[in-house]
């Protein structure tokens, strides 16, 4: 429950974070009724913005370009700086929200919270509190920036190796390069990062028939606790040839790729997928694990784990 519901902080002097009590109580109630352990991220409180519609509405009434700046900051996994919280905000006003008003609303409504480590007397550093809220930002980014784009709709991914249950998925990897290059060359998304790559591929795969795509899927690995897999793709669900493709993505800028050993990055990713493959959720299931390394938008390595 901690990564999904915890993380709230309301003072730069705070030493501890708080859980969202409403979400916790709803989840515990559902688990009590089911008499079974349930995945917290799959049982959001109906009172919460579980489909990101409220968050998207806030972005749509912001000043021009402001929502893009916030999305770029989110994709870069950075915090939001605010000098002072807005004290008076009229929810029904016709004028567009400025940065102080929008960030304040995101804080008051729980989409953002205080990061005491980076806040000081001159201002507040705000961050996304937990994985539940991070997923809302991801959904909102997909709805505002990816899905409306003609480039996003026109570009294809070759998922035929996945549907065939093949071990060689190089054709899929090559199509990922072509797809991501088109997205970023045409500035559908301006912030290229590991999170942006994850989100873009997940959004595209989720729109394709025959694939069930999960982003940052929670896994229970014996001896290691809870882990989060970048992409989990289930093909031919419910059929005899059902197969799960477990993919760990690593990203390096072109400059970083020239300075670091990409083999070390690959080995790190392979170690991760090999451990994830042993998760309780995958017991007695047909799972293939891969490490995919990207330099910019190009997949420079696609290696199968053990």
C-alpha positions in Angstrom: 0.0 0.0 0.0 2.9 2.4 0.7 4.0 3.2 -2.9 0.3 3.6 -4.0 -1.3 5.5 -1.1 1.5 7.0 1.0 3.8 10.0 0.3 1.7 13.1 1.4 3.4 16.0 3.2 2.0 19.3 4.1 4.9 21.1 5.7 8.5 21.7 4.7 9.4 20.9 8.3 7.7 17.4 8.2 9.7 14.4 9.2 7.2 11.8 8.0 4.7 11.3 5.2 1.0 10.4 5.4 -1.3 7.9 3.7 -4.4 8.9 1.8 -6.9 7.6 4.5 -9.9 7.5 2.2 -8.1 5.4 -0.4 -6.8 3.1 2.3 -10.2 2.5 3.9 -11.8 1.8 0.6 -9.1 -0.7 -0.4 -9.2 -2.5 3.0 -13.0 -2.7 2.7 -12.7 -4.3 -0.8 -10.1 -6.7 0.5 -12.3 -7.6 3.5 -15.2 -8.4 1.2 -13.1 -10.4 -1.2 -11.4 -12.3 1.7 -8.2 -12.2 -0.4 -5.1 -10.0 -0.9 -5.8 -7.6 -3.7 -3.5 -5.3 -5.7 -4.0 -1.7 -4.2 -3.5 0.0 -7.6 -6.4 -1.9 -9.0 -8.9 -0.7 -6.4 -9.0 3.1 -6.4 -11.5 4.9 -4.2 -14.5 5.9 -6.5 -14.2 9.4 -5.0 -10.7 9.7 -6.5 -9.9 10.9 -10.0 -9.2 7.4 -11.2 -9.5 8.3 -14.9 -7.5 11.6 -14.7 -10.5 13.6 -16.0 -10.4 16.1 -13.2 -6.6 16.6 -13.7 -7.1 17.1 -17.4 -9.8 19.7 -16.8 -7.3 21.7 -14.7 -4.7 21.6 -17.4 -7.3 22.7 -20.0 -8.0 25.9 -18.0 -4.4 26.9 -17.6 -2.6 29.6 -19.5 -1.2 28.7 -22.9 1.9 26.5 -22.7 1.6 25.9 -19.0 0.3 22.4 -19.2 3.1 21.5 -21.6 5.7 22.8 -19.1 4.1 20.7 -16.3 4.0 17.6 -18.5 7.7 18.1 -19.5 8.6 18.5 -15.8 6.7 15.3 -15.0 8.4 13.3 -17.8 11.8 14.5 -16.7 10.9 13.2 -13.2 11.7 16.6 -11.7 9.9 18.7 -8.9 7.8 21.8 -9.3 8.9 25.0 -7.7 6.4 27.4 -6.2 7.2 30.7 -4.4 3.9 30.8 -2.5 0.7 28.9 -2.5 -2.2 30.8 -3.9 -4.6 31.7 -1.0 -7.7 32.6 -3.1 -8.7 30.6 -6.1 -12.0 31.1 -7.8 -13.0 27.7 -9.4 -15.6 29.4 -11.7 -13.6 32.3 -13.0 -13.3 32.8 -16.7 -9.6 33.8 -16.8 -6.9 31.1 -17.3 -4.9 29.9 -14.3 -1.4 31.1 -14.1 1.5 28.9 -12.8 1.0 29.8 -9.2 -2.7 29.1 -9.2 -2.4 25.9 -11.2 0.3 24.4 -9.0 -1.6 25.5 -5.9 -4.7 23.7 -7.1 -2.7 20.6 -7.9 -1.4 20.7 -4.3 -4.7 21.4 -2.6 -6.4 18.6 -4.6 -3.7 16.1 -3.7 -2.1 15.6 -7.1 1.1 17.2 -5.8 2.6 17.4 -2.3 5.5 19.1 -0.6 9.1 17.8 -0.9 10.7 19.0 2.4 14.1 18.0 1.2 14.1 20.5 -1.6 11.9 23.2 0.0 13.2 26.2 1.9 12.1 29.5 3.4 11.9 31.1 0.0 9.5 28.6 -1.5 8.1 25.1 -1.9 9.3 22.3 -4.0 6.3 20.1 -5.0 6.3 16.5 -6.2 3.9 13.8 -7.2 3.3 11.9 -3.9 2.8 8.3 -5.1 2.4 5.9 -7.9 -1.4 6.3 -8.0 -1.0 10.0 -8.7 1.9 9.4 -11.1 -0.4 7.2 -13.2 -3.0 10.0 -13.4 -0.3 12.3 -14.8 0.6 9.5 -17.3 -3.0 9.1 -18.4 -3.4 12.8 -18.7 -0.2 13.1 -20.8 -1.4 10.3 -23.1 -4.8 12.0 -23.5 -3.5 15.5 -24.1 -0.3 14.9 -26.1 -0.3 11.4 -27.6 -3.7 10.2 -28.6 -4.8 13.4 -30.4 -1.7 13.4 -32.6 -2.1 12.2 -36.2 1.6 11.0 -36.1 0.8 8.9 -33.1 -2.2 7.3 -34.8 -0.5 6.7 -38.2 2.7 5.1 -36.9 2.6 1.3 -36.5 4.3 -1.2 -34.2 5.1 -4.6 -35.5 3.7 -6.9 -32.8 3.5 -10.0 -35.0 6.5 -11.6 -33.2 4.7 -11.2 -29.9 1.4 -12.6 -31.2 3.3 -15.6 -32.6 5.0 -16.2 -29.2 8.4 -15.8 -30.8 11.7 -15.4 -28.9 13.2 -13.2 -31.6 11.4 -9.9 -31.2 13.9 -7.8 -33.2 11.3 -6.8 -35.7 9.2 -5.4 -32.8 12.3 -3.5 -31.4 13.0 -2.0 -34.9 9.4 -0.8 -35.2 9.7 0.8 -31.7 12.7 2.8 -33.0 10.7 4.0 -36.1 7.7 4.9 -34.0 9.5 6.8 -31.3 11.7 8.6 -33.8 8.5 9.9 -35.5 6.9 10.9 -32.2 9.9 13.0 -31.0 11.0 14.3 -34.4 7.6 15.8 -34.9 7.7 17.0 -31.3 4.5 15.3 -30.2 6.4 15.0 -27.0 9.3 17.4 -26.5 10.8 15.8 -23.4 12.7 12.6 -24.2 13.4 10.5 -21.2 13.0 6.9 -19.9 9.6 7.8 -18.6 8.5 9.3 -21.9 9.6 6.2 -23.8 7.8 3.9 -21.3 4.6 6.0 -21.5 4.6 6.4 -25.3 5.1 2.7 -26.0 2.5 1.7 -23.4 -0.1 4.1 -24.8 0.5 2.8 -28.3 0.4 -0.9 -27.3 -2.7 -0.3 -25.3 -4.5 0.8 -28.5 -3.6 -2.3 -30.4 -5.7 -5.5 -30.6 -4.3 -8.7 -29.2 -2.1 -7.0 -26.6 -2.9 -6.1 -22.9 -0.2 -3.6 -21.9 0.6 -2.7 -18.3 2.9 0.1 -17.3 5.0 -0.1 -14.1 3.2 -3.3 -13.0 3.5 -4.2 -9.4 5.2 -7.5 -8.8 6.0 -9.5 -5.7 9.5 -11.1 -5.9 10.4 -13.5 -3.1 13.3 -12.3 -1.1 13.2 -8.8 -2.8 9.7 -7.5 -1.9 7.7 -5.4 -4.3 9.2 -4.4 -7.7 7.8 -2.6 -10.7 8.3 -3.8 -14.2 8.5 -1.2 -16.9 6.3 -3.0 -19.5 4.3 -6.2 -19.2 2.6 -7.3 -22.4 0.1 -10.2 -22.4 -0.8 -11.6 -25.8 -3.4 -14.1 -26.7 -5.0 -13.8 -23.3 -7.1 -16.7 -22.2 -5.9 -18.9 -25.1 -3.6 -22.0 -25.0 -0.8 -19.9 -26.6 -1.1 -17.1 -24.1 2.3 -15.5 -23.5 3.7 -12.7 -21.3 6.5 -10.4 -22.5 8.3 -8.8 -19.6 10.3 -5.8 -20.8 12.8 -3.6 -18.9 13.6 -0.4 -20.7 16.8 1.6 -20.2 17.4 5.0 -21.7 20.5 7.1 -22.3 20.8 10.3 -24.3 23.1 10.2 -27.3 25.8 12.0 -25.3 25.5 9.6 -22.4 25.6 6.6 -24.8 29.0 7.9 -26.0 30.3 8.2 -22.5 29.0 5.1 -20.7 29.3 1.4 -21.3 25.9 0.4 -22.7 26.8 -3.2 -21.9 26.7 -2.3 -18.2 23.2 -0.8 -18.8 22.1 -4.0 -20.6 23.5 -6.2 -17.9 21.6 -4.2 -15.2 18.4 -4.5 -17.1 18.9 -8.3 -17.7 19.5 -8.8 -14.0 16.3 -6.9 -13.2 14.1 -8.8 -15.7 15.5 -12.2 -14.6 14.5 -11.4 -11.0 11.1 -10.0 -12.1 10.4 -13.2 -14.0 10.4 -15.1 -10.7 7.6 -12.9 -9.3 4.6 -14.7 -7.7 2.3 -13.2 -10.3 4.1 -15.2 -13.0 4.0 -18.6 -11.4 3.1 -21.3 -13.8 2.8 -18.9 -16.7 4.7 -18.6 -20.0 6.9 -15.6 -19.5 9.6 -14.2 -21.8 11.9 -11.5 -20.4 13.8 -8.9 -22.3 16.1 -5.9 -21.8 15.7 -3.1 -24.3 18.3 -0.3 -24.3 17.5 3.0 -26.1 20.0 5.7 -27.1 17.7 8.6 -27.8 14.7 7.1 -29.7 16.8 4.2 -31.2 16.7 0.7 -29.7 20.4 -0.2 -29.7 20.0 -3.5 -27.9 17.2 -6.0 -27.4 18.4 -9.0 -25.4 16.4 -11.9 -24.0 17.0 -12.8 -20.3 17.3 -16.3 -18.8 
